[in-house]
Amino acid sequence: MIKRSVLVFVILSVVASALNYIIYPLFSRILEPNEYVNITVSLSLFTQVSAFLSSILAITIGLSKSEHSKHTDEKIELLQSFLFKLFFVLAAIFLIFSPIIMDKMHAPVLFALPISIMMLLSIPVLVISGYLNGKNQMMKLGFVTVISAGSQFLIGLGAALLSHDGLITMLSMTVAQVITLVIVYTVFSKDRLPGISKPLKTPLHIGRDKKMGKLIVYTALTSVAIMAISLVQIVDLFILQSLTHTDVKFYTDIYVVSRVVFFAGMIFIWPFLGEVSLDHHHFNRKPFIKVVGYFTVITLVAILALYFFGDKLAYGLFGAPYELHVVREVGILSVLYKFLLLIITAIILYFVVLRSYIAIWFSLVASVIIFTFAELIDKNSNIENILIGLNSIAIVVAMVGIILLLRMPIQTKNHS
């Protein structure tokens, strides 16, 4: 049986995911095709690059679980302080090289600015989320998720309707994140949430505290590793944009449909991480098998929906008359890719909660293999063959990860 708090969290997360998802079809109808593709690519890049912050969330969960530690809250604030400062450096590097990066993505360079701002503002939201998760405050975590998604939905949609401009819409969504923080800190003012102003003012003295120094180094390394595996989740979209003969709008629509599986699956990853035992690793097998079961059910529902109603679904969401057999072939392969990446992501975040270095090398090796495959693709390849290749690699990576999680003895860091 699912705990009441977890059930409420799942329901609220479904609402938040629905808002995050529905906004794409609405953008498709409101914005011009080129503006729609630009904002979809940019939001996908933001979502996946900022997913490196999942390492922060996972590490914060582990810290919050360490109830015997007297300085847990202080460690979380110091960690947040380091991340703010680290990100300013990363954002500056990203903006300097944005002409090259955005050109590779076939998106306007000006979109790099809202992407950077949105990632910076995501840090406190995710630190709060990890703190509440680690304290098993799942209902409150669900409300934070809904507040964030709701503000993005209302403000982003309003900006799109008024401006019909992708860049202005992206900039409005940075304003939505500021509003989210104000609401969250007001509503949960009695919960002693990790602060924002103190970490910004706090000087870092890493050398004085070896344990804190090790934690910060580990966080930095896992952030890079998770950013890499997160970009793997949208490598199919980037590959398809570079092909010679392909309908970019068609695959963008299919990609958005397949993202439902990933959004829905991620809802169940956080309760799974909340159940992880830091000391008795064999107890973690059952929660892992359970979360993979949830992924499987979600994926099967999506596959059946695409198989029988794919053309109607695409037309209803995007107003585009696609052939059923085309939606079936491409859509099902795209959904399977997201399913496999859900399993891989869950495994990596599990190792992050345990503060195991397996998370880093497993993520980086998997990312290098998939990015190498993407670079070697013939620009005249068809969509189906590319997706089959990506799925084949992802199957092998997922199997290796499962073996590591279920069989390999784990050496974790000191959690005190």
N, C-alpha and C positions, 0 to 999 in steps of 0.2 A: 504493500500500500504506500502511496505517496503521502508524505507529511502535508498537513494543511498549509503550512507556511510555504512549502515548495510548490504546492498546487496553485496557490494564489500568485506566487512568483511566475510560474509558467503562464498563467492566464494573462497577467499584466505584460509579460514579455511577448506573448503572442500579439497583444494589442499594439505594443511598440514596434514589433517586427512588421505588422501589417501596415502601420503608418510609414515606416521606412521603405517598404516595398511599393505601396500604392502610389507613392509620389513619382516613381519612374514612369508608369503608364500615363499619369496626369501630365508630366512634363512632355511626354511624347505627343500629346494632343494639343498642348498650349504653345510649345516652342517650335520654331522652324527645325527641319530635320538636322541641319548642321549644328544648330545650337543645342539640340537634344543630344546628339552624339558627343559633343564637347563636354556637356555637363555630366553625362553618364560616365564617360571616361575619367573625368576629373574627380567626380565623387567616388568612383571605384578606386582610383589611385589613393585618394584620401583614406577611404575605408581600409584598404589593404596596407598602405604604408603606416597608418596610425595603429594598425593592428599590432605593430611592434610594442605598443603600449599594453597589449595583453600580458606581456611578460611582467609589467608593473603590477597589473591586477593579480596575476597568479602569485607573484612574490609577496604582495600585500596580504593575500589570503593566508599564505604560509606563516607570515609574521603574526597576523592576528590570531592564528591558531596556537601560537606559542604563549599560552596563558601564564606559564611560569616565568616568562621574561618581564622584568620590572620596567623595562625601558622600550616596550613595543611601540607605543604611540610616538615617542621621541625618534625611534628608528625610522618609522614611516614618514615623519615630517622631514627628517634629514634626507631620506631617499628621494622624496618629492623635490626638495631643494636642489639636489644634484641633477635630477631629471630636467627641471626647468632650465638650469644653466647649460646642461648638455644639449638640450633641444635648441636653444638660441644659436649655438654653434652649428648644429646640423641644419637648422633652417637657413642660416646665412650661406652655408655651402650649397644647399639645395637651390636657393635663389640665384646664386652666382652661376650655377650650371643649368639653370632652368631653360635657357634657350635650346640647349642640346637635348635635355630630358623631355621637354614638352614637344619638341620637334619629332623625337622618336615615337611619341604617343600620338602624333598627328593632332595635337590640341594647341590652342593659342597660349603663348607664353604668359600672358597676364593672369591666367588661371592658377599659376604657381603661388601667387600671393595669398588668395583665400585658402588654398590647401595648407600652406604653412601656418597661417593664423589658426585654422580649425584644429590642426594637430596640437598646437601649443595649448589651446583651451581644452583639449581632450584630457590632458594630464590630470588636473584635479578631479574631473568627473570619474576617471577610471581608478584613481587612488581611493576616492570615496566608495566606489563600487566594490573594490577589493577588500576594503576595511569592513563594510557591512556584510559581505559574503563570509569572510573569515570569522565574524562574530555570529554567524548563522541568522542574521537579520534579513531573511530572504524577502519578506513582504516589503520592507523598506527599500531593498535593492530593486524590487519590481517597480515601485513607485518612482524611483530615480530614473529608471529606464524609460518609463512612460512620459515623465516630464521632459526628458531630453528629446525623445522622438516626437512628442507632440509639439514642442516649440519649433523644432526644425521643420515639421510638416506645415504648420500654420504660417510661419513667417516666410519659408521658402516658396510655398505655393502662392502666397499673396504677392510676393515680389515677382514671380513668374507671370502671374496674371496682369500685373500693372506694367511691367517693363518688356515682357517677351524677349528678355536678354539673358543668356546663360551666365555671363560674368556677374551681372548685378544680382542674379538669383543666388549664386555662390557666395557673394559678399554678404547678402542678407542672412545667410545661414551661419555666418560667424557671429552676427548679432544675436541669433537665436541661442548660441552656446553661452554667451554672456548672461542672457536672461535665465537660462537653465541653472547656472551657478547661483544666481541671486535667489531664485525660487527654492533650490535645494537647501542652501544654507539657512534660509528663513524658515522653511517647513520643519527641518530637522535640527533646529538650533540647540535642542537639549541633548543631542546624541554625541556631543564631543567629537565631531567629525574632524579629520586632519585639516588644519588651516591652510590658507593660501598665502596670506601676507607674511607670516613668520618664515616659511621656507624661502620666500623671495629675499628676505633680509638676512637669513642665516648664512654666515660664512662657512665654507667647508674646510674642516680640519681632518681630512681622511687619515693622514699619517699618524694622528694621535690615537686612533682607535682601529686596531688591526682588523677586528671583526667587521666593523662598519666599512672599512676599506675593501675587504673581500666581498662584502655584500654589494657594494657599488660597482666593483669590477664585474661581478657575476651579472648584475642587472644590465650593465652596458653591453656585455657579450650576448646575453639572451635577447636583448632588444634588437641587435643587428640580426641575429639568427631568425627571430620571429618575423622581422620585417622581410627577410628573404623568402621565407615559406609563405608569407602572406601575399607577396607579389606573384608567387606561383599560382595563386588562386585566380588571378586575372590574366595569366599569360596567354590563355586561349583567345581572349578578346584582343590583346595586342597583336598576336600572330595573325588573326583574321584581318586586322586592319592593314597589314602589310602585304597581303596577297594581291596578285595581279587581277584575277577574275573572281570577285566575290561581292556580294551585296552586304555592305557594312551595316546598313540599317536593319536588315533581316537578322544578322547574328547578334546585333546589339539587343534586339527584342528577345531573341531566344536566350541570350545570356541573362537578361533581367528575369525571365521566367525561371531559369535554373537556379538563380540566386535565392529563390524562395526556400529551396532545400537547405542551403547554407545558413540563411537567417534563422530558419526554424530549428535546425540542428544545434546551432550555437546556444539557443535558449537552454538546452539540456546539459551543455558542457559545464556551466557554472555551478549548478547543483551537484554535478559529479565531482568537481574539484573541491566543493565544500565538504564532501564526504571523505575525501582522501585522508588516510591516517599517515602521520609523519613517522611513526615508530613501528607500525605493524603492516608492512607492505603487502603481505598476502591477503589482508582484508580488502585491499583495493581492487582485487580482480573482479569481484562480483559487481561493484558499481560500474566498472569499465565495461563489462559484458552487457550490463543493463543499458548504458548510454549508447553503445553500438546498436543494441536492439531498437532504441528510439530512432536512431539515424536510419535504420533499415526500413522501419514502418513509414517514416516520412518520405523516403526515397521511392518506395513501392507505390505509395499514393500518388506521388508526382508522375511516375512513369505511366501508371494506368490512366491518369488524367490526360497526359499528352498523347497516349496511344489512341484513346477513344474520342477525345474532344480537343486535340491540339489545335486544329484550324479555328474552331469556334473560340477557344481560349485566347489565341493570338488576336483574332479579330475583335473580340470583346475588350481586350486590354489596350490594344494599340491601333485598332481600326484598320489593320492591314490584312488583305485577303491572301494568306499563304496556303499552299497545298498541304493537305493532311499528311501525306507520306513524307514530305520534306521536313515538316515540323517533328514528325515521329523520329526520323533517322537522326537528325541533328540534335533535337531537344533531349532525347533519351541519353545520347552519348554525353551531352553537356551536363545533365543531371547526375549521371554516374561519376563524372569527374569531380563534381562538388561533393558527392557522398564520400568518395575516397579521401578527399582533402579534409573533410570533417574528422574522419578517423585519425589522419596524420596530425591534424591540429590538436585534437584531444590528447593524443599521446605526448606531443611536445609540451603542452601546457601542464600535463600531469608531472613530467620530469622537472618542470620549472618550479612547481609547488614544492617538490622535494629538494629543490636546489641542487639537482644533479647535472653534471656537465654533459650527460648523454643528450639533453635537450639541445645543446649548442651544436655538437658535431653532427647529430642526426639531421637536424634542420638544414644545416649548411650543405651537407653532402647531397641531400635530396634536392635542394634548390639548384645546386650546380648542375646536377644531372639533367633536370628539366629545362633549365635555361640553355644548356648546351644543345639539347634536342631542338629547342625553339630557334636557335641560331643556324642550325644545319638544315632547316626545312626549305624545300624548293618553293619559290614564290608562286609556282603554277600548281601547287598541290590543291586537292579539294578539301573541303571542311571535314568530311567524314573521316578521311585517312589521318588528318591531323589529330582529331579527337580520339581516334582509336590508339594512336601512338601515345598521347598524353595519358590515357586511361591505363595502358599497358605498364607504363613506368610507375604510375601512381599505385597500381595493384602491388607491384614488387616492393615499393617503399612502405606501403601500409602493412604488408606481411612482415617485413623486417621489424617495423615498429612494434607490432603486436607481440612478436617473439621476444623482443627486448623487455617489454612491459610484463609479460606473463612468466618469463623464464629466468631472466638475468638478475642476479643479486645486485641490489642498488646501493652504491656508496653515496650517501647524502652528506651535505654540509651540516655543521653544528647549528641547530635551530635556536639556540639560546639567545 
